[in-house]
Amino acid sequence: MGEAVAAAQRERALSKQALEARIGTLEGRVREELDWRTKLRQDGVRYAAAGVVVVVVVAGVVARRRHRSKKESPVVDVTTLDDVAEQLRSISMELAKRRKENGPLWRALALRAAAAAAAAGGTMAAKQAMDRFSGPVDGRGAHGVRRTEES
């Protein structure tokens, strides 16, 4: 029986050594995976290439936006007083066209006033309809307005 116990202890010791070796290997792999310096040394070229691509794309997008936002004003070559007069005439004609498209100011004001009046009238009609169709609550209408015998 003493030999069996000794054999079991030897087997246990060998298993323990094998497990310690396996744990040491796994610990080394985990440290290697979590060590950013090692990763940078191994994959530095790939990270650098990705960084360059990102910078180029961002720079392209910014350059496009700046180019689009800059509206180039037409180059005007004024040499004589007649040219200035012609340009003023063309500007005034363009303004007149735009004014005709939008209509005169009084028309815009009249449309806004009519829209406001229609909204106010619709609100008043809705209140009156609610008062008529809702049942009396303590002798009052839906909005707390005292109802009379005529309504």
C-alpha atoms as an extended CHARMM CRD file, in Angstrom:
* protein
*
       151  EXT
         1         1  MET       CA              0.0000000000        0.0000000000        0.0000000000  PROA      1               0.0000000000
         2         2  GLY       CA              2.9370000000        2.3250000000        0.6060000000  PROA      2               0.0000000000
         3         3  GLU       CA              4.0100000000        1.9200000000       -3.0170000000  PROA      3               0.0000000000
         4         4  ALA       CA              0.5820000000        2.9270000000       -4.3090000000  PROA      4               0.0000000000
         5         5  VAL       CA              0.5970000000        6.0640000000       -2.1740000000  PROA      5               0.0000000000
         6         6  ALA       CA              4.1060000000        6.9630000000       -3.4110000000  PROA      6               0.0000000000
         7         7  ALA       CA              3.0450000000        6.3650000000       -7.0400000000  PROA      7               0.0000000000
         8         8  ALA       CA             -0.0350000000        8.5650000000       -6.5400000000  PROA      8               0.0000000000
         9         9  GLN       CA              2.1270000000       11.3230000000       -5.0080000000  PROA      9               0.0000000000
        10        10  ARG       CA              4.5870000000       11.1210000000       -7.9230000000  PROA      10              0.0000000000
        11        11  GLU       CA              1.7360000000       11.2600000000      -10.4280000000  PROA      11              0.0000000000
        12        12  ARG       CA              0.2460000000       14.2050000000       -8.5680000000  PROA      12              0.0000000000
        13        13  ALA       CA              3.6110000000       16.0170000000       -8.5780000000  PROA      13              0.0000000000
        14        14  LEU       CA              4.0280000000       15.4110000000      -12.3190000000  PROA      14              0.0000000000
        15        15  SER       CA              0.4760000000       16.6650000000      -13.0000000000  PROA      15              0.0000000000
        16        16  LYS       CA              1.1740000000       19.7160000000      -10.8620000000  PROA      16              0.0000000000
        17        17  GLN       CA              4.3560000000       20.4580000000      -12.8400000000  PROA      17              0.0000000000
        18        18  ALA       CA              2.5200000000       20.0270000000      -16.1560000000  PROA      18              0.0000000000
        19        19  LEU       CA             -0.2610000000       22.3770000000      -14.9900000000  PROA      19              0.0000000000
        20        20  GLU       CA              2.2790000000       24.9760000000      -13.8050000000  PROA      20              0.0000000000
        21        21  ALA       CA              4.0120000000       24.8340000000      -17.1870000000  PROA      21              0.0000000000
        22        22  ARG       CA              0.6720000000       25.2170000000      -18.9880000000  PROA      22              0.0000000000
        23        23  ILE       CA             -0.3390000000       28.1270000000      -16.7210000000  PROA      23              0.0000000000
        24        24  GLY       CA              3.0260000000       29.7950000000      -17.3360000000  PROA      24              0.0000000000
        25        25  THR       CA              2.5250000000       29.4820000000      -21.0970000000  PROA      25              0.0000000000
        26        26  LEU       CA             -1.0150000000       30.8790000000      -20.9130000000  PROA      26              0.0000000000
        27        27  GLU       CA              0.1170000000       33.7280000000      -18.6520000000  PROA      27              0.0000000000
        28        28  GLY       CA              2.8120000000       34.6640000000      -21.1520000000  PROA      28              0.0000000000
        29        29  ARG       CA              0.3040000000       34.6800000000      -24.0200000000  PROA      29              0.0000000000
        30        30  VAL       CA             -2.1480000000       36.8600000000      -22.0590000000  PROA      30              0.0000000000
        31        31  ARG       CA              0.5690000000       39.3570000000      -21.1910000000  PROA      31              0.0000000000
        32        32  GLU       CA              1.6920000000       39.4200000000      -24.8130000000  PROA      32              0.0000000000
        33        33  GLU       CA             -1.8690000000       40.0790000000      -26.0240000000  PROA      33              0.0000000000
        34        34  LEU       CA             -2.4380000000       42.8610000000      -23.4920000000  PROA      34              0.0000000000
        35        35  ASP       CA              0.9410000000       44.5570000000      -23.9470000000  PROA      35              0.0000000000
        36        36  TRP       CA              0.3170000000       47.4580000000      -26.3350000000  PROA      36              0.0000000000
        37        37  ARG       CA              4.0070000000       48.0640000000      -26.9170000000  PROA      37              0.0000000000
        38        38  THR       CA              4.4870000000       44.5460000000      -28.2130000000  PROA      38              0.0000000000
        39        39  LYS       CA              1.4070000000       44.8960000000      -30.4110000000  PROA      39              0.0000000000
        40        40  LEU       CA              2.7320000000       48.1760000000      -31.7570000000  PROA      40              0.0000000000
        41        41  ARG       CA              6.0710000000       46.5800000000      -32.5780000000  PROA      41              0.0000000000
        42        42  GLN       CA              4.3720000000       43.6660000000      -34.3270000000  PROA      42              0.0000000000
        43        43  ASP       CA              1.6150000000       45.5380000000      -36.1810000000  PROA      43              0.0000000000
        44        44  GLY       CA              3.0730000000       49.0460000000      -36.3220000000  PROA      44              0.0000000000
        45        45  VAL       CA              3.1610000000       49.2260000000      -40.1070000000  PROA      45              0.0000000000
        46        46  ARG       CA             -0.5020000000       48.2140000000      -40.3600000000  PROA      46              0.0000000000
        47        47  TYR       CA             -1.5380000000       50.8170000000      -37.7680000000  PROA      47              0.0000000000
        48        48  ALA       CA              0.5050000000       53.4920000000      -39.5280000000  PROA      48              0.0000000000
        49        49  ALA       CA             -1.0930000000       52.6640000000      -42.8960000000  PROA      49              0.0000000000
        50        50  ALA       CA             -4.5890000000       52.8130000000      -41.3600000000  PROA      50              0.0000000000
        51        51  GLY       CA             -3.7450000000       56.1670000000      -39.7540000000  PROA      51              0.0000000000
        52        52  VAL       CA             -2.5290000000       57.5770000000      -43.0680000000  PROA      52              0.0000000000
        53        53  VAL       CA             -5.7290000000       56.4350000000      -44.8010000000  PROA      53              0.0000000000
        54        54  VAL       CA             -7.8850000000       58.0800000000      -42.1120000000  PROA      54              0.0000000000
        55        55  VAL       CA             -5.9400000000       61.3450000000      -42.3160000000  PROA      55              0.0000000000
        56        56  VAL       CA             -6.1730000000       61.4340000000      -46.1250000000  PROA      56              0.0000000000
        57        57  VAL       CA             -9.9280000000       60.7530000000      -46.0790000000  PROA      57              0.0000000000
        58        58  VAL       CA            -10.6040000000       63.4180000000      -43.4390000000  PROA      58              0.0000000000
        59        59  ALA       CA             -8.4240000000       65.9440000000      -45.2750000000  PROA      59              0.0000000000
        60        60  GLY       CA            -10.2900000000       65.2050000000      -48.5200000000  PROA      60              0.0000000000
        61        61  VAL       CA            -13.6800000000       65.7090000000      -46.8890000000  PROA      61              0.0000000000
        62        62  VAL       CA            -12.5920000000       68.9790000000      -45.2830000000  PROA      62              0.0000000000
        63        63  ALA       CA            -11.1030000000       70.2380000000      -48.5370000000  PROA      63              0.0000000000
        64        64  ARG       CA            -14.2950000000       69.4030000000      -50.4480000000  PROA      64              0.0000000000
        65        65  ARG       CA            -16.4610000000       71.2290000000      -47.9250000000  PROA      65              0.0000000000
        66        66  ARG       CA            -14.2780000000       74.3020000000      -48.0180000000  PROA      66              0.0000000000
        67        67  HSD       CA            -14.2500000000       74.2630000000      -51.7960000000  PROA      67              0.0000000000
        68        68  ARG       CA            -18.0440000000       73.9570000000      -51.9570000000  PROA      68              0.0000000000
        69        69  SER       CA            -18.6670000000       76.6670000000      -49.3870000000  PROA      69              0.0000000000
        70        70  LYS       CA            -16.5900000000       79.2590000000      -51.2090000000  PROA      70              0.0000000000
        71        71  LYS       CA            -18.8220000000       80.8830000000      -53.7400000000  PROA      71              0.0000000000
        72        72  GLU       CA            -16.7890000000       82.5170000000      -56.3820000000  PROA      72              0.0000000000
        73        73  SER       CA            -18.0250000000       85.9480000000      -57.2490000000  PROA      73              0.0000000000
        74        74  PRO       CA            -17.9490000000       86.6800000000      -60.9440000000  PROA      74              0.0000000000
        75        75  VAL       CA            -14.9070000000       88.5730000000      -62.0530000000  PROA      75              0.0000000000
        76        76  VAL       CA            -15.9460000000       91.9860000000      -63.2610000000  PROA      76              0.0000000000
        77        77  ASP       CA            -13.7460000000       93.8860000000      -65.6090000000  PROA      77              0.0000000000
        78        78  VAL       CA            -14.8640000000       97.4900000000      -65.4880000000  PROA      78              0.0000000000
        79        79  THR       CA            -13.0480000000       99.7350000000      -67.8210000000  PROA      79              0.0000000000
        80        80  THR       CA            -15.4300000000      102.5620000000      -68.6410000000  PROA      80              0.0000000000
        81        81  LEU       CA            -18.3810000000      104.3990000000      -67.1560000000  PROA      81              0.0000000000
        82        82  ASP       CA            -20.6400000000      102.8180000000      -69.7720000000  PROA      82              0.0000000000
        83        83  ASP       CA            -19.6930000000       99.3510000000      -68.4650000000  PROA      83              0.0000000000
        84        84  VAL       CA            -20.6430000000      100.4010000000      -64.9520000000  PROA      84              0.0000000000
        85        85  ALA       CA            -23.9940000000      101.7290000000      -66.1780000000  PROA      85              0.0000000000
        86        86  GLU       CA            -24.6730000000       98.4930000000      -68.0760000000  PROA      86              0.0000000000
        87        87  GLN       CA            -23.8850000000       96.4060000000      -65.0080000000  PROA      87              0.0000000000
        88        88  LEU       CA            -26.1910000000       98.5310000000      -62.8640000000  PROA      88              0.0000000000
        89        89  ARG       CA            -28.9710000000       98.0590000000      -65.4230000000  PROA      89              0.0000000000
        90        90  SER       CA            -28.4860000000       94.2870000000      -65.4130000000  PROA      90              0.0000000000
        91        91  ILE       CA            -28.5340000000       94.2100000000      -61.6010000000  PROA      91              0.0000000000
        92        92  SER       CA            -31.7200000000       96.2720000000      -61.4640000000  PROA      92              0.0000000000
        93        93  MET       CA            -33.3620000000       93.9850000000      -64.0550000000  PROA      93              0.0000000000
        94        94  GLU       CA            -32.4060000000       90.9400000000      -61.9880000000  PROA      94              0.0000000000
        95        95  LEU       CA            -33.8910000000       92.5290000000      -58.8710000000  PROA      95              0.0000000000
        96        96  ALA       CA            -37.0770000000       93.3630000000      -60.7730000000  PROA      96              0.0000000000
        97        97  LYS       CA            -37.3780000000       89.7260000000      -61.8930000000  PROA      97              0.0000000000
        98        98  ARG       CA            -36.9750000000       88.5190000000      -58.3380000000  PROA      98              0.0000000000
        99        99  ARG       CA            -39.5270000000       91.0250000000      -57.1000000000  PROA      99              0.0000000000
       100       100  LYS       CA            -42.0400000000       89.7880000000      -59.6980000000  PROA      100             0.0000000000
       101       101  GLU       CA            -41.4420000000       86.1680000000      -58.6700000000  PROA      101             0.0000000000
       102       102  ASN       CA            -42.1070000000       86.8680000000      -54.9980000000  PROA      102             0.0000000000
       103       103  GLY       CA            -44.8250000000       89.4070000000      -55.6210000000  PROA      103             0.0000000000
       104       104  PRO       CA            -45.1770000000       92.8480000000      -54.1060000000  PROA      104             0.0000000000
       105       105  LEU       CA            -44.8460000000       93.3970000000      -50.3830000000  PROA      105             0.0000000000
       106       106  TRP       CA            -48.5200000000       94.3040000000      -49.8770000000  PROA      106             0.0000000000
       107       107  ARG       CA            -49.5560000000       90.9010000000      -51.2500000000  PROA      107             0.0000000000
       108       108  ALA       CA            -47.3240000000       89.0510000000      -48.7810000000  PROA      108             0.0000000000
       109       109  LEU       CA            -48.6830000000       91.1470000000      -45.8980000000  PROA      109             0.0000000000
       110       110  ALA       CA            -52.2890000000       90.5600000000      -46.9930000000  PROA      110             0.0000000000
       111       111  LEU       CA            -51.7230000000       86.8030000000      -47.2010000000  PROA      111             0.0000000000
       112       112  ARG       CA            -50.2030000000       86.7080000000      -43.7210000000  PROA      112             0.0000000000
       113       113  ALA       CA            -53.0700000000       88.7520000000      -42.2870000000  PROA      113             0.0000000000
       114       114  ALA       CA            -55.6330000000       86.4740000000      -43.9330000000  PROA      114             0.0000000000
       115       115  ALA       CA            -53.8850000000       83.3870000000      -42.5770000000  PROA      115             0.0000000000
       116       116  ALA       CA            -53.8630000000       84.8280000000      -39.0470000000  PROA      116             0.0000000000
       117       117  ALA       CA            -57.5480000000       85.7740000000      -39.2990000000  PROA      117             0.0000000000
       118       118  ALA       CA            -58.4430000000       82.3030000000      -40.5670000000  PROA      118             0.0000000000
       119       119  ALA       CA            -56.5880000000       80.6870000000      -37.6780000000  PROA      119             0.0000000000
       120       120  ALA       CA            -58.3380000000       82.9060000000      -35.1420000000  PROA      120             0.0000000000
       121       121  GLY       CA            -61.7340000000       82.2590000000      -36.7460000000  PROA      121             0.0000000000
       122       122  GLY       CA            -61.1250000000       78.5170000000      -36.7690000000  PROA      122             0.0000000000
       123       123  THR       CA            -60.2040000000       78.5630000000      -33.0970000000  PROA      123             0.0000000000
       124       124  MET       CA            -63.3400000000       80.5190000000      -32.2240000000  PROA      124             0.0000000000
       125       125  ALA       CA            -65.5500000000       78.1920000000      -34.2780000000  PROA      125             0.0000000000
       126       126  ALA       CA            -64.0050000000       75.1490000000      -32.6000000000  PROA      126             0.0000000000
       127       127  LYS       CA            -64.6590000000       76.6240000000      -29.1300000000  PROA      127             0.0000000000
       128       128  GLN       CA            -68.2880000000       77.3580000000      -30.0110000000  PROA      128             0.0000000000
       129       129  ALA       CA            -68.7650000000       73.8650000000      -31.4290000000  PROA      129             0.0000000000
       130       130  MET       CA            -67.3080000000       72.3180000000      -28.2840000000  PROA      130             0.0000000000
       131       131  ASP       CA            -69.6510000000       74.4180000000      -26.1580000000  PROA      131             0.0000000000
       132       132  ARG       CA            -72.6850000000       73.3700000000      -28.2060000000  PROA      132             0.0000000000
       133       133  PHE       CA            -71.9190000000       69.6610000000      -28.4740000000  PROA      133             0.0000000000
       134       134  SER       CA            -70.6640000000       69.0430000000      -24.9590000000  PROA      134             0.0000000000
       135       135  GLY       CA            -73.2450000000       68.5430000000      -22.2850000000  PROA      135             0.0000000000
       136       136  PRO       CA            -73.7500000000       71.1450000000      -19.5790000000  PROA      136             0.0000000000
       137       137  VAL       CA            -71.4600000000       70.8010000000      -16.5910000000  PROA      137             0.0000000000
       138       138  ASP       CA            -73.0160000000       72.6160000000      -13.6420000000  PROA      138             0.0000000000
       139       139  GLY       CA            -74.7270000000       74.9770000000      -16.0190000000  PROA      139             0.0000000000
       140       140  ARG       CA            -71.4600000000       75.7790000000      -17.7860000000  PROA      140             0.0000000000
       141       141  GLY       CA            -70.1530000000       74.9040000000      -21.2260000000  PROA      141             0.0000000000
       142       142  ALA       CA            -67.0080000000       72.9580000000      -22.0300000000  PROA      142             0.0000000000
       143       143  HSD       CA            -64.7280000000       75.9470000000      -21.4210000000  PROA      143             0.0000000000
       144       144  GLY       CA            -66.2990000000       77.1260000000      -18.1970000000  PROA      144             0.0000000000
       145       145  VAL       CA            -68.4520000000       79.7170000000      -19.9380000000  PROA      145             0.0000000000
       146       146  ARG       CA            -71.8670000000       80.0650000000      -18.3200000000  PROA      146             0.0000000000
       147       147  ARG       CA            -74.4990000000       78.8990000000      -20.7280000000  PROA      147             0.0000000000
       148       148  THR       CA            -77.6310000000       80.9490000000      -21.2260000000  PROA      148             0.0000000000
       149       149  GLU       CA            -81.1060000000       79.7200000000      -22.0240000000  PROA      149             0.0000000000
       150       150  GLU       CA            -80.8390000000       80.7490000000      -25.6950000000  PROA      150             0.0000000000
       151       151  SER       CA            -77.9470000000       78.4330000000      -26.4990000000  PROA      151             0.0000000000
